[in-house]
Amino acid sequence: MYPRIIAVLFVSTAFIAAAQMTDYKGYKDPALFTRMPHYFLSTEDSLVDKPFEAFEFTVKNGSQSVEGHHLHYTYVFDDSAGTSPGFLQIVRNYEAAARKIGGEILSDDVRRTTIRIAKNGQETWVALEAFNEGRQYELNIIERQLMKQDVVADAAALRAGLTESGHVEVPGILFDFGKSEIKPESEPALAQVAKLLQANPALKAWVVGHTDNVGLPETNLTLSSARAAAVVKALTQLGIDAKRLGPHGAGPFAPVASNATDAGRARNRRVELVAQP
């Protein structure tokens, strides 16, 4: 009798072990965080990787759209491990882990949190939301970056825009979020502006910085002015007489698209040349 009982118990244990979850095809956690115990990326769509995308993060005063490399993780609890943690336990674990590496909590409640981490020159935003009494949670992670600018207007196109309408956008002049230092990738665009001015020695221009409407208007005015001044300084270093240039910050007050969408806000963040009389 006893051997038969042992055999039944052995088969039952083997069946339970076989039913335990595993990660789908070796899916792994993001670089900054490990997962909660007994949670798995168990299906093909548990991990979605988009090279460049925008995500709307909840912050204390509303929402913030952030663009960059987007990773979306969906974790599911293995019920064979017992009772899953509650919403708050998941949220507080991720917040504590983030604080240990210098993270900032931008918004939280019982089952969701928004975290921003600046580390090794990289700004990373994280949105966590728990569902189904804690048996599932999702991470949306944006590794913030500007889209690579593949198109640069040449000097002839800039001149045509100025002639036709008195102002022209200069694509390819790039800045980090909230900063006025020009990124090195902006050199081709700046070179074309310098070429335009060198070929037309009578031309004088205002360099005008524009922003979207995210944040305080006063902050955006200051930022756009600083960016315009940075462009003027860069052009003088390329041999252009500073007397031919005038920096001006328009902030969010001259949009060319609706600020209600990510695409519209991206269009509104720009540098323009405006012909002086």
C-alpha positions, 0 to 999 in steps of 0.5 A, a space after each residue: 500500500 505505501 509504495 503506491 501512495 508514494 508514487 501518487 504523491 510523486 506524480 502530483 508533485 511533478 504535475 505541479 512543477 510542470 504547470 509553473 510559469 516560465 519566461 517566453 523565449 528567454 525574455 529578460 527584465 529591463 536594465 534598471 530593475 529586477 521583477 517582483 518574485 514569482 512574476 513572469 513574462 509568459 507570452 509573446 506580447 509580454 515584451 514590446 520594443 519600439 525604437 522610437 515612440 512617445 508615451 504619456 506619463 502621469 505626473 502630479 500636475 497632469 501628464 507629460 509626453 516623453 519620446 524615445 526608446 519605448 519598452 513595454 513589459 507585462 508581468 503575470 503572477 504564477 498562481 502556483 506560488 501562492 497568493 500574489 502581492 497587493 497593488 501597494 506592495 508592488 508600487 512601493 517595491 519599485 519606488 524603493 528600488 528607484 530611490 536607491 539609484 537616484 530616482 524621483 517619484 513624480 506621481 503615485 497612488 495605490 496601484 500606479 507610479 511614475 518614476 524618472 531616473 537620471 543616470 550615466 547621462 541617460 534620462 529614463 521614465 517609468 510608468 508602473 500600473 498593477 491590475 487584477 488584485 496584483 496578479 498582473 502589472 505593466 511597466 512602460 519605460 521610455 529611454 528619453 532621446 530626440 529622434 535622429 534628424 535625417 533631413 537637413 534643409 540646405 542653404 538654397 531651401 532656407 533662402 527660398 523660404 525666407 524669400 517666399 514668406 519672410 521666415 523659415 524653419 531650420 530642421 536639425 538644430 537639436 537640444 536635450 530636454 529642458 536645456 539650451 546647449 546645442 547638441 553636436 548632431 546640429 553641426 550640419 544644419 548650422 553649417 547650412 545656415 552659415 552658408 546661407 548668410 555667407 552667400 547673402 552678405 546683405 541678409 540679416 536675420 532674427 534667430 527665433 526659438 519656439 517651444 511647445 506648451 508643456 510647462 509654465 509659459 515663463 519657463 518656456 520663454 526663458 528656455 527658447 531665448 537661451 536656445 536662440 542665443 546659443 544658435 547665434 553664438 554658434 553661428 558667430 563661431 562659424 564666422 558670421 558677424 553677430 551684428 547680422 543676427 538677433 536672438 529672440 525667444 517666442 516660447 509657446 506663443 507661436 505654434 504651427 500645430 495643435 499642442 494636444 498631440 505628440 506630433 503637434 508638440 514636436 512640430 512646435 519645438 523648433 528654431 526659425 530664421 526671420 528676415 530683418 528689414 
